[in-house]
């Protein structure tokens, strides 16, 4: 297997893992009843922080920028509470 093929395979594995993490995090988010809006916002913020780190590690900077905007909006909502 060449280096180019190995890198392509690694990227596919990383993409699959990120998708699995996103699905599991959503499942966990909906499995735990969060009645307090503050707790819900904090949980979503944690999920987005994990997601942005994954995107930055895999050099998907466009997606990371979108998540950064969402994080900024969430932080403003949390400050208002």
MIDRENLO-985407 format. One line per 2 residues: number of its first residue (from 1); their letters; for each residue x, y, z of C-alpha. Coordinates in steps of 0.001 Angstrom, whole numbers. Example, Ala and Ser with C-alpha at 12.3 -4.5 7.8 and 13.67 -1.06 7.14 Angstrom:
<pts>
1) as) 12300,-4500,7800 ~ 13670,-1060,7140
</pts>
This chain:
<pts>
1) xx) 0,0,0 ~ 1418,3371,-993
3) xx) 1580,6405,1295 ~ -1114,8094,-775
5) xx) -3451,5118,-404 ~ -2692,4897,3310
7) xx) -3521,8584,3830 ~ -6758,8183,1891
9) xx) -7705,5201,4042 ~ -6819,7110,7221
11) xx) -9032,10013,6176 ~ -11932,7640,5537
13) xx) -11467,6051,8952 ~ -11368,9457,10656
15) xx) -14488,10560,8804 ~ -16311,7396,9874
17) xx) -15241,7821,13506 ~ -16365,11464,13573
19) xx) -19756,10526,12167 ~ -20113,7774,14778
21) xx) -19152,10177,17577 ~ -21729,12700,16368
23) xx) -24473,10055,16334 ~ -23537,8717,19777
25) xx) -23400,12219,21256 ~ -26837,13016,19879
27) xx) -28162,9739,21277 ~ -26696,10552,24687
29) xx) -28070,14080,24567 ~ -31599,12838,23966
31) xx) -31287,9881,26363 ~ -30718,12104,29404
33) xx) -33698,14303,30235 ~ -32463,17868,30579
35) xx) -35176,20043,32029 ~ -32997,23041,32772
37) xx) -32284,25191,29684 ~ -28832,26000,31098
39) xx) -27937,22291,31263 ~ -29165,21790,27726
41) xx) -27066,24686,26421 ~ -23974,23455,28277
43) xx) -24454,19952,26861 ~ -24762,21341,23347
45) xx) -21698,23534,23895 ~ -19677,20497,24976
47) xx) -20811,18586,21908 ~ -19835,21431,19600
49) xx) -16437,21844,21280 ~ -15730,18161,20664
51) xx) -16891,18471,17084 ~ -14764,21545,16344
53) xx) -11685,19800,17735 ~ -12341,16843,15459
55) xx) -12784,19064,12417 ~ -9601,20991,13180
57) xx) -7644,17765,13661 ~ -8843,16493,10294
59) xx) -8165,19900,8708 ~ -11803,20526,7775
61) xx) -11538,24225,8472 ~ -14734,25271,6687
63) xx) -16804,23006,8917 ~ -14838,24157,11960
65) xx) -15673,27784,11126 ~ -19388,26970,10966
67) xx) -19210,25218,14332 ~ -17269,28187,15774
69) xx) -20138,30500,14820 ~ -22599,28171,16542
71) xx) -20398,28082,19642 ~ -20280,31884,19755
73) xx) -24080,32103,19553 ~ -24482,29487,22282
75) xx) -22058,31290,24574 ~ -24087,34487,24176
77) xx) -27263,32592,25068 ~ -25598,31121,28149
79) xx) -24407,34567,29261 ~ -27989,35853,29066
81) x) -29236,33168,31493
</pts>
